[in-house]
Amino acid sequence: RRCFDKACCGCMTCCPRWARYCSCVCLLLLLAVGITIGVLAALFKVPQVSVSGMDSQPSVNVSNANVNLGFQLQISVNNPNVEGITFDTIVAKAYYPGHSNIQLGGGEKDNVHIAKQGFTNFTFPFNLAIQMNSPQYQSIVDDLFNRCGLYGSPQQPITINYDVIPTIKIGVIPISFTISNHAQFDCP
C-alpha cells in the first residue's frame, strides 16, 4: 500500500521525517491564517461614511435641451477597524425612483485608500445628465418640477436612488459588490 492510503491526518506519519515536518508546518500555517482571518472578521465594524457636501458650486452645462451637472462631493469615512483597505475603483450610479432602467448619472474614482483606525476624506466626482426632450425623461422632469414647486405645489424633498460598486483586488482577483441606497435633499 502507498503512504497516502494510510494518511489519517495532515502530518502523514508514514512519510519520511522531513516530509512530516513540512506537512505539519504547512497545516499549522494554514490554521494560523484561518484563525487570523476569523479574528479580523469577528472584530470588523462597519465604517461610517458621510457626504459632507460639495467641494464647490456644481458646473452646469445646458445645450440642445440637455442639462449636465458636475459635482465634486466631499466624502468622509471613519474607519474604526485595525486594517485599512484600498479600493481599486469606486463606481456610483444614480437613478430616479420608479425609473430604475434610466441612469441619471454617476461617477468613478480610482485608487481610494481608507486608513485604519482613523478618518479619510476624499473628493468624489459625480455627474448628472438629463435630456429634457427625451420621452423617457419627461415624467422625471415633470416630477422634479412639481417637487421644486414650479407647478404651484409646495416644495418637497427630492429622492435619488443610487448604487455604489466598490472593487477591491486581492492579488489579481477583483472583488466587487453593490451597495444600494437613496439620498434625499431639498430642491435647489
N, C-alpha and C positions, 0 to 999 in steps of 0.2 A: 504494500500500500504506500501511497505517496504521503508526504508530510502534510499537505493541505487537506487530505481526507481526515486526518486526526486532529486538525486545529480546532480547539474548542474555545479559544479566546484570541484576542489580538496579540498576545505575547508569543504565540506559536512555540510551545515548549519542545516540539520535536526538531526544531531547526537548530543550526549552529548558534553558539553563544552570541556572536556578533550580530546575527540576524534577529535574535530575540531582543537584544538591547535596542537595536534600531526600531523594531516594530513597537516595543513598549514606549520608547521615547516619542515616536510618532503618535501613538494612541494618547499619551499624556498631553502632548501639544494640542491635539485635536480637542480633547476635553477642556483644556485651559482656554482655548479660543472660544469654545461653546459657552463656557461659564462667563467669560468676559462679555460676550455679545448679550447673554441673558441678563447680566447685571446692568449693562448700559441700557438695554430695552426697559428694564424694570424702573430705572431711575429717570427715564425720559419724561420731560414735561413739555407740553405744547408751548412753543414760543408765542408771545403776544405781538401781533402785527397791527400797526395802526397807520392810517393815512393822515398825515398832519397838514394836508393842504397842497396848494400848488406852489411851485418854485417861483413862478412869475405869472403874469397875465397870459391867458391862452392866446395862441396865434389863430386868427380867423381868416379863412380864405373863401370867398364866395365867387363862383364862376359858373355861368350857364346853369343856374338853379341848383348847383351843388354846393353844399356847405361843408367845409372841412375845418375841424377844430383840433389844434395841437396843444397838449398839456404836458407839463413836467411835474408829475406827482411826487411829493416827498413821502417816502415810506420809512417807518421806524420799526425795528424789530428788537424786542427784548428777549434774549435767549438765556434762560437760566440753566441750561444743560452744561455738562462738563466737556462736551465736544462741540466744536464748531462744524459748519458744513459749507461747502462751495457748490452752488448751483451752476451747472454748465449753461443753461438758459432758463429764463422765466418768460413764459408767453401768457398774455392776458387777452381775452376775447369778450366783447360786450354785446348784449342782446337786450332788446326791449321786451318787457313781459308780454306774453301771449304771441310773440313773434320770434320764437327761438330758431327759426330757419333763416333769419336775416341777421347777419353780423353787422352791427353798427360801427364797430371799430375795434381797436386793440393796440397792443404794444408788445415789445420784446426787449429784454435786457440780457446780456451775456455776462458770464463770469462774475456772479454775485457771491461774495464771501460773507457768511454770517458768523460773527465772532462768538467764541464760547464765553459763557457767564458774563454777558455784557450787552450793550446796546450797539446796534448797527444802523446807520442812516444811509439811504441811497435815493437817487432820483430815478423814477421810472417813466420813460417816455410813453405817452398814450395819445392816440388819435381817434377822433370820431368823424365819420363821413355820412352825411345824409343827402340823398338825392331827392330834392323837393318835387320833381316832376314824375318820378317813378311811381307807378301804381302800387308797388309793393310797400313803399314808404309812406303812402298817402294817409293810411289810418294811424301810423306812428306820428306823423307831423300833426295831424288833427288832434290827437290825444295830447301831444306836447303843448300845442297852442291852447287847448282847453285847460290843462293843468296850470299853465302860466297866466291864465285869466284873460287871454286875448279875445276870447269869445264871450266875455261878460261874466263868466263864472268866477267864484273865489279861487285864489291861488291854492294849489295843493302840492305836496312834495312829489318829486319825480323819482321813480324807482327804475334802476338799471340792474339787470341780471348779468353776472359775469362768471367766467370760468378762468381760473388761473392754473396753468400747467407748468409746474417746475420740473426740470430734468436734472438729475444728478448722474454722474458717471462713477461706477465702481469698476476700476480697471478700465477696460474699453467698452463695458456694457452700459448703455444708457438706460436709466430707470425713470419713467415719467408716471405721474399720477395727476388727477384732475381735482381741483377744489372748486366747487360751485357755491356761489353765494349771491347776495344782492346788496346794493348800496342805495341809500335814499339821500336826496339833497333838495334844497329849495330851488325854485326856478330863478335863474339869474335876472 
